[in-house]
Amino acid sequence: MILLFLCLLIHPGSALAVNPFALGKVNYFTDEKATLNHERQVFDWRETVIGPQGQLTYYVPPEPVIHFLDDPTPENAQLYLQWQNQRLDRIRRAGKVLENLRIKSAY
């Protein structure tokens, strides 16, 4: 305990919080927001997926989803809804084909 006190007395900078990842100035005591090199921070929407053998892969959402989440404007919402309707139409068509096959195989 005394040794720790002496170390902090000799090197007072060691007692301050450090920034281990060298991400620039970190201010722990004010609401001042850190400024990044680019204007808007881009969020990584990937999701980690662990496969059955333990392999690590990433699921990336479709582009219309990412655009809408990154920039939720009415235009991007409209593009997202168009994409979603096209996607659901394809699923419905595939379901009708399966239903027709089921009906034919029942006879």
OpenMM code with the backbone's topology and positions (N, CA, C; nanometers):
from openmm import Vec3, app, unit

residues = "MET ILE LEU LEU PHE LEU CYS LEU LEU ILE HIS PRO GLY SER ALA LEU ALA VAL ASN PRO PHE ALA LEU GLY LYS VAL ASN TYR PHE THR ASP GLU LYS ALA THR LEU ASN HIS GLU ARG GLN VAL PHE ASP TRP ARG GLU THR VAL ILE GLY PRO GLN GLY GLN LEU THR TYR TYR VAL PRO PRO GLU PRO VAL ILE HIS PHE LEU ASP ASP PRO THR PRO GLU ASN ALA GLN LEU TYR LEU GLN TRP GLN ASN GLN ARG LEU ASP ARG ILE ARG ARG ALA GLY LYS VAL LEU GLU ASN LEU ARG ILE LYS SER ALA TYR".split()
positions = [
    Vec3(0.0822, -0.1181, 0.0000),
    Vec3(0.0000, 0.0000, 0.0000),
    Vec3(0.0871, 0.1252, 0.0000),
    Vec3(0.1907, 0.1206, 0.0809),
    Vec3(0.2814, 0.2349, 0.0881),
    Vec3(0.3544, 0.2503, -0.0443),
    Vec3(0.3906, 0.1379, -0.1060),
    Vec3(0.4593, 0.1417, -0.2345),
    Vec3(0.3695, 0.2053, -0.3419),
    Vec3(0.2423, 0.1709, -0.3410),
    Vec3(0.1478, 0.2297, -0.4356),
    Vec3(0.1368, 0.3801, -0.4129),
    Vec3(0.1278, 0.4220, -0.2901),
    Vec3(0.1195, 0.5639, -0.2576),
    Vec3(0.2441, 0.6373, -0.3059),
    Vec3(0.3618, 0.5776, -0.2852),
    Vec3(0.4857, 0.6403, -0.3294),
    Vec3(0.4913, 0.6496, -0.4818),
    Vec3(0.4442, 0.5457, -0.5499),
    Vec3(0.4431, 0.5499, -0.6967),
    Vec3(0.3523, 0.6611, -0.7470),
    Vec3(0.2385, 0.6773, -0.6856),
    Vec3(0.1459, 0.7825, -0.7270),
    Vec3(0.1993, 0.9201, -0.6903),
    Vec3(0.2744, 0.9282, -0.5842),
    Vec3(0.3338, 1.0551, -0.5432),
    Vec3(0.4447, 1.0952, -0.6397),
    Vec3(0.5229, 0.9985, -0.6852),
    Vec3(0.6330, 1.0269, -0.7764),
    Vec3(0.5819, 1.0516, -0.9188),
    Vec3(0.4826, 0.9730, -0.9630),
    Vec3(0.4267, 0.9852, -1.0981),
    Vec3(0.2772, 1.0146, -1.0886),
    Vec3(0.2376, 1.1377, -1.0600),
    Vec3(0.0949, 1.1658, -1.0421),
    Vec3(0.0139, 1.1452, -1.1708),
    Vec3(0.0787, 1.1521, -1.2864),
    Vec3(0.0067, 1.1280, -1.4114),
    Vec3(-0.0445, 0.9856, -1.4227),
    Vec3(0.0148, 0.8937, -1.3497),
    Vec3(-0.0278, 0.7540, -1.3531),
    Vec3(-0.1641, 0.7355, -1.2895),
    Vec3(-0.2031, 0.8269, -1.2028),
    Vec3(-0.3308, 0.8140, -1.1343),
    Vec3(-0.4468, 0.8600, -1.2206),
    Vec3(-0.4182, 0.9302, -1.3296),
    Vec3(-0.5242, 0.9790, -1.4164),
    Vec3(-0.5723, 0.8687, -1.5093),
    Vec3(-0.6939, 0.8832, -1.5566),
    Vec3(-0.7488, 0.7844, -1.6493),
    Vec3(-0.6706, 0.7904, -1.7796),
    Vec3(-0.6469, 0.6755, -1.8361),
    Vec3(-0.5720, 0.6693, -1.9609),
    Vec3(-0.6651, 0.6298, -2.0739),
    Vec3(-0.6215, 0.6555, -2.1940),
    Vec3(-0.6962, 0.6197, -2.3131),
    Vec3(-0.6202, 0.5061, -2.3812),
    Vec3(-0.6529, 0.3800, -2.3490),
    Vec3(-0.5709, 0.2687, -2.3960),
    Vec3(-0.5768, 0.2450, -2.5460),
    Vec3(-0.6783, 0.2944, -2.6153),
    Vec3(-0.6925, 0.2674, -2.7572),
    Vec3(-0.6490, 0.3843, -2.8439),
    Vec3(-0.5932, 0.4878, -2.7848),
    Vec3(-0.5434, 0.6056, -2.8561),
    Vec3(-0.6501, 0.6640, -2.9483),
    Vec3(-0.7686, 0.6858, -2.8940),
    Vec3(-0.8795, 0.7392, -2.9724),
    Vec3(-0.8876, 0.8908, -2.9657),
    Vec3(-0.7841, 0.9555, -2.9238),
    Vec3(-0.7860, 1.1008, -2.9152),
    Vec3(-0.8178, 1.1462, -2.7744),
    Vec3(-0.8539, 1.2735, -2.7635),
    Vec3(-0.8816, 1.3320, -2.6326),
    Vec3(-1.0088, 1.2731, -2.5735),
    Vec3(-1.0016, 1.2302, -2.4496),
    Vec3(-1.1174, 1.1792, -2.3785),
    Vec3(-1.1407, 1.2698, -2.2591),
    Vec3(-1.2608, 1.3238, -2.2489),
    Vec3(-1.2959, 1.4102, -2.1371),
    Vec3(-1.4044, 1.3388, -2.0577),
    Vec3(-1.3687, 1.2883, -1.9413),
    Vec3(-1.4592, 1.2079, -1.8617),
    Vec3(-1.5546, 1.2916, -1.7756),
    Vec3(-1.5320, 1.4208, -1.7649),
    Vec3(-1.6022, 1.4988, -1.6646),
    Vec3(-1.6947, 1.6059, -1.7200),
    Vec3(-1.7081, 1.6198, -1.8512),
    Vec3(-1.8010, 1.7173, -1.9070),
    Vec3(-1.8855, 1.6495, -2.0131),
    Vec3(-1.9886, 1.7190, -2.0581),
    Vec3(-2.0767, 1.6654, -2.1612),
    Vec3(-2.0268, 1.6979, -2.3012),
    Vec3(-1.9091, 1.7528, -2.3117),
    Vec3(-1.8525, 1.7885, -2.4404),
    Vec3(-1.8382, 1.6627, -2.5252),
    Vec3(-1.8958, 1.6661, -2.6450),
    Vec3(-1.8913, 1.5483, -2.7306),
    Vec3(-1.7594, 1.5448, -2.8068),
    Vec3(-1.7064, 1.4273, -2.8201),
    Vec3(-1.5813, 1.4119, -2.8938),
    Vec3(-1.6086, 1.4322, -3.0418),
    Vec3(-1.5195, 1.4981, -3.1075),
    Vec3(-1.5350, 1.5192, -3.2511),
    Vec3(-1.4553, 1.4137, -3.3245),
    Vec3(-1.5171, 1.3566, -3.4265),
    Vec3(-1.4515, 1.2548, -3.5065),
    Vec3(-1.3983, 1.3191, -3.6332),
    Vec3(-1.3174, 1.2449, -3.7064),
    Vec3(-1.2610, 1.2970, -3.8297),
    Vec3(-1.3684, 1.3211, -3.9347),
    Vec3(-1.4743, 1.2445, -3.9343),
    Vec3(-1.5830, 1.2656, -4.0285),
    Vec3(-1.7031, 1.3234, -3.9551),
    Vec3(-1.7926, 1.3850, -4.0299),
    Vec3(-1.9048, 1.4562, -3.9691),
    Vec3(-1.9988, 1.3637, -3.8945),
    Vec3(-2.0366, 1.2545, -3.9573),
    Vec3(-2.1348, 1.1665, -3.8987),
    Vec3(-2.0734, 1.0308, -3.8713),
    Vec3(-2.0986, 0.9781, -3.7552),
    Vec3(-2.0441, 0.8474, -3.7205),
    Vec3(-2.1267, 0.7403, -3.7905),
    Vec3(-2.0593, 0.6475, -3.8555),
    Vec3(-2.1262, 0.5393, -3.9246),
    Vec3(-2.1339, 0.4208, -3.8288),
    Vec3(-2.2549, 0.3714, -3.8100),
    Vec3(-2.2764, 0.2596, -3.7193),
    Vec3(-2.2571, 0.1287, -3.7942),
    Vec3(-2.1934, 0.0349, -3.7328),
    Vec3(-2.1713, -0.0964, -3.7923),
    Vec3(-2.2908, -0.1852, -3.7577),
    Vec3(-2.3754, -0.2146, -3.8567),
    Vec3(-2.4980, -0.2902, -3.8337),
    Vec3(-2.4768, -0.4408, -3.8434),
    Vec3(-2.3515, -0.4849, -3.8624),
    Vec3(-2.3274, -0.6294, -3.8714),
    Vec3(-2.3599, -0.6968, -3.7389),
    Vec3(-2.4071, -0.8213, -3.7482),
    Vec3(-2.4343, -0.9012, -3.6291),
    Vec3(-2.3471, -1.0257, -3.6338),
    Vec3(-2.2839, -1.0555, -3.5240),
    Vec3(-2.1975, -1.1726, -3.5161),
    Vec3(-2.2826, -1.2988, -3.5071),
    Vec3(-2.2480, -1.3981, -3.5879),
    Vec3(-2.3182, -1.5259, -3.5878),
    Vec3(-2.2150, -1.6353, -3.5680),
    Vec3(-2.2390, -1.7218, -3.4720),
    Vec3(-2.1494, -1.8348, -3.4476),
    Vec3(-2.2154, -1.9591, -3.5069),
    Vec3(-2.1477, -2.0210, -3.6025),
    Vec3(-2.2009, -2.1369, -3.6725),
    Vec3(-2.1970, -2.2625, -3.5876),
    Vec3(-2.2531, -2.3726, -3.6391),
    Vec3(-2.2598, -2.4972, -3.5627),
    Vec3(-2.1225, -2.5554, -3.5281),
    Vec3(-2.0217, -2.5305, -3.6124),
    Vec3(-1.8866, -2.5790, -3.5824),
    Vec3(-1.8044, -2.4734, -3.5090),
    Vec3(-1.8675, -2.3643, -3.4699),
    Vec3(-1.7975, -2.2602, -3.3954),
    Vec3(-1.7338, -2.1529, -3.4809),
    Vec3(-1.7536, -2.1591, -3.6133),
    Vec3(-1.6951, -2.0573, -3.6999),
    Vec3(-1.7705, -1.9257, -3.6814),
    Vec3(-1.6980, -1.8181, -3.6926),
    Vec3(-1.7527, -1.6850, -3.6719),
    Vec3(-1.7821, -1.6206, -3.8068),
    Vec3(-1.9061, -1.5798, -3.8265),
    Vec3(-1.9444, -1.5091, -3.9479),
    Vec3(-2.0234, -1.3856, -3.9083),
    Vec3(-2.0529, -1.3015, -4.0059),
    Vec3(-2.1274, -1.1794, -3.9794),
    Vec3(-2.2478, -1.1713, -4.0714),
    Vec3(-2.3620, -1.1373, -4.0136),
    Vec3(-2.4820, -1.1115, -4.0913),
    Vec3(-2.4886, -0.9612, -4.1155),
    Vec3(-2.4993, -0.9230, -4.2411),
    Vec3(-2.5111, -0.7820, -4.2769),
    Vec3(-2.6522, -0.7585, -4.3283),
    Vec3(-2.7275, -0.6677, -4.2668),
    Vec3(-2.8638, -0.6406, -4.3139),
    Vec3(-2.8623, -0.5877, -4.4574),
    Vec3(-2.9716, -0.6024, -4.5299),
    Vec3(-2.9793, -0.5518, -4.6668),
    Vec3(-2.9594, -0.4004, -4.6719),
    Vec3(-2.9115, -0.3534, -4.7870),
    Vec3(-2.8795, -0.2105, -4.8027),
    Vec3(-2.9956, -0.1169, -4.7718),
    Vec3(-3.1203, -0.1462, -4.8168),
    Vec3(-3.2293, -0.0532, -4.7837),
    Vec3(-3.2496, -0.0373, -4.6329),
    Vec3(-3.2279, -0.1438, -4.5590),
    Vec3(-3.2411, -0.1371, -4.4134),
    Vec3(-3.1311, -0.0485, -4.3550),
    Vec3(-3.0092, -0.0699, -4.4002),
    Vec3(-2.8961, 0.0080, -4.3489),
    Vec3(-2.9132, 0.1562, -4.3819),
    Vec3(-2.9519, 0.1865, -4.5068),
    Vec3(-2.9705, 0.3275, -4.5449),
    Vec3(-3.0772, 0.3940, -4.4596),
    Vec3(-3.1869, 0.3227, -4.4357),
    Vec3(-3.2951, 0.3814, -4.3566),
    Vec3(-3.2533, 0.4022, -4.2111),
    Vec3(-3.1818, 0.3058, -4.1537),
    Vec3(-3.1388, 0.3192, -4.0139),
    Vec3(-3.0307, 0.4255, -3.9974),
    Vec3(-2.9409, 0.4365, -4.0958),
    Vec3(-2.8357, 0.5376, -4.0872),
    Vec3(-2.8889, 0.6786, -4.1096),
    Vec3(-2.9881, 0.6902, -4.1971),
    Vec3(-3.0403, 0.8226, -4.2315),
    Vec3(-3.1924, 0.8133, -4.2449),
    Vec3(-3.2657, 0.8184, -4.1324),
    Vec3(-3.4111, 0.7977, -4.1353),
    Vec3(-3.4877, 0.9197, -4.1894),
    Vec3(-3.4853, 0.9349, -4.3204),
    Vec3(-3.5591, 1.0424, -4.3861),
    Vec3(-3.6854, 0.9835, -4.4494),
    Vec3(-3.7828, 1.0667, -4.4834),
    Vec3(-3.9027, 1.0142, -4.5507),
    Vec3(-3.8695, 0.9435, -4.6824),
    Vec3(-3.7702, 0.9942, -4.7566),
    Vec3(-3.7318, 0.9305, -4.8817),
    Vec3(-3.6752, 0.7902, -4.8574),
    Vec3(-3.5880, 0.7785, -4.7571),
    Vec3(-3.5308, 0.6471, -4.7260),
    Vec3(-3.6367, 0.5533, -4.6690),
    Vec3(-3.7337, 0.6082, -4.5968),
    Vec3(-3.8432, 0.5256, -4.5457),
    Vec3(-3.9254, 0.4710, -4.6618),
    Vec3(-3.9498, 0.5551, -4.7623),
    Vec3(-4.0258, 0.5113, -4.8797),
    Vec3(-3.9497, 0.4025, -4.9556),
    Vec3(-3.8196, 0.4199, -4.9723),
    Vec3(-3.7377, 0.3178, -5.0391),
    Vec3(-3.7378, 0.1870, -4.9605),
    Vec3(-3.7310, 0.1981, -4.8281),
    Vec3(-3.7345, 0.0789, -4.7434),
    Vec3(-3.8682, 0.0064, -4.7590),
    Vec3(-3.9797, 0.0811, -4.7577),
    Vec3(-4.1112, 0.0186, -4.7707),
    Vec3(-4.1290, -0.0468, -4.9081),
    Vec3(-4.0779, 0.0164, -5.0137),
    Vec3(-4.0840, -0.0444, -5.1466),
    Vec3(-4.0064, -0.1754, -5.1492),
    Vec3(-3.8868, -0.1740, -5.0923),
    Vec3(-3.8051, -0.2950, -5.0871),
    Vec3(-3.8773, -0.4040, -5.0074),
    Vec3(-3.9363, -0.3663, -4.8944),
    Vec3(-4.0049, -0.4639, -4.8089),
    Vec3(-4.1266, -0.5231, -4.8810),
    Vec3(-4.2016, -0.4404, -4.9541),
    Vec3(-4.3166, -0.4912, -5.0288),
    Vec3(-4.2733, -0.5868, -5.1396),
    Vec3(-4.1647, -0.5546, -5.2104),
    Vec3(-4.1133, -0.6446, -5.3139),
    Vec3(-4.0703, -0.7779, -5.2537),
    Vec3(-4.0057, -0.7696, -5.1407),
    Vec3(-3.9590, -0.8900, -5.0717),
    Vec3(-4.0774, -0.9777, -5.0303),
    Vec3(-4.1804, -0.9155, -4.9716),
    Vec3(-4.2975, -0.9915, -4.9276),
    Vec3(-4.3761, -1.0488, -5.0457),
    Vec3(-4.3803, -0.9760, -5.1579),
    Vec3(-4.4466, -1.0289, -5.2778),
    Vec3(-4.3774, -1.1562, -5.3261),
    Vec3(-4.2442, -1.1567, -5.3245),
    Vec3(-4.1702, -1.2765, -5.3648),
    Vec3(-4.1991, -1.3940, -5.2713),
    Vec3(-4.2065, -1.3649, -5.1430),
    Vec3(-4.2360, -1.4707, -5.0447),
    Vec3(-4.3768, -1.5245, -5.0671),
    Vec3(-4.4738, -1.4372, -5.0954),
    Vec3(-4.6110, -1.4815, -5.1222),
    Vec3(-4.6183, -1.5690, -5.2479),
    Vec3(-4.5469, -1.5279, -5.3549),
    Vec3(-4.5459, -1.6072, -5.4781),
    Vec3(-4.4874, -1.7458, -5.4537),
    Vec3(-4.3782, -1.7501, -5.3773),
    Vec3(-4.3167, -1.8798, -5.3455),
    Vec3(-4.4120, -1.9649, -5.2617),
    Vec3(-4.4848, -1.9019, -5.1704),
    Vec3(-4.5823, -1.9745, -5.0893),
    Vec3(-4.6951, -2.0321, -5.1731),
    Vec3(-4.7412, -1.9576, -5.2757),
    Vec3(-4.8475, -2.0075, -5.3642),
    Vec3(-4.7995, -2.1291, -5.4431),
    Vec3(-4.6755, -2.1256, -5.4885),
    Vec3(-4.6208, -2.2402, -5.5619),
    Vec3(-4.6173, -2.3624, -5.4709),
    Vec3(-4.5722, -2.3439, -5.3480),
    Vec3(-4.5682, -2.4565, -5.2535),
    Vec3(-4.7082, -2.5071, -5.2225),
    Vec3(-4.8022, -2.4177, -5.2094),
    Vec3(-4.9406, -2.4574, -5.1817),
    Vec3(-4.9974, -2.5383, -5.2986),
    Vec3(-4.9699, -2.4936, -5.4230),
    Vec3(-5.0174, -2.5683, -5.5399),
    Vec3(-4.9556, -2.7074, -5.5453),
    Vec3(-4.8276, -2.7190, -5.5116),
    Vec3(-4.7633, -2.8506, -5.5093),
    Vec3(-4.8243, -2.9402, -5.4015),
    Vec3(-4.8564, -2.8823, -5.2897),
    Vec3(-4.9163, -2.9593, -5.1802),
    Vec3(-5.0540, -3.0103, -5.2211),
    Vec3(-5.1309, -2.9245, -5.2866),
    Vec3(-5.2650, -2.9642, -5.3297),
    Vec3(-5.2567, -3.0747, -5.4343),
    Vec3(-5.1631, -3.0618, -5.5314),
    Vec3(-5.1486, -3.1634, -5.6362),
    Vec3(-5.1005, -3.2962, -5.5794),
    Vec3(-5.0124, -3.2914, -5.4809),
    Vec3(-4.9591, -3.4159, -5.4257),
    Vec3(-5.0606, -3.4839, -5.3330),
    Vec3(-5.1641, -3.4115, -5.2913),
    Vec3(-5.2661, -3.4702, -5.2045),
    Vec3(-5.3584, -3.5625, -5.2825),
    Vec3(-5.3650, -3.5469, -5.4165),
    Vec3(-5.4542, -3.6315, -5.4981),
    Vec3(-5.3874, -3.7562, -5.5390),
] * unit.nanometer
topology = app.Topology()
chain = topology.addChain("A")
for resn in residues:
    res = topology.addResidue(resn, chain)
    for name in ("N", "CA", "C"):
        topology.addAtom(name, app.Element.getBySymbol(name[0]), res)
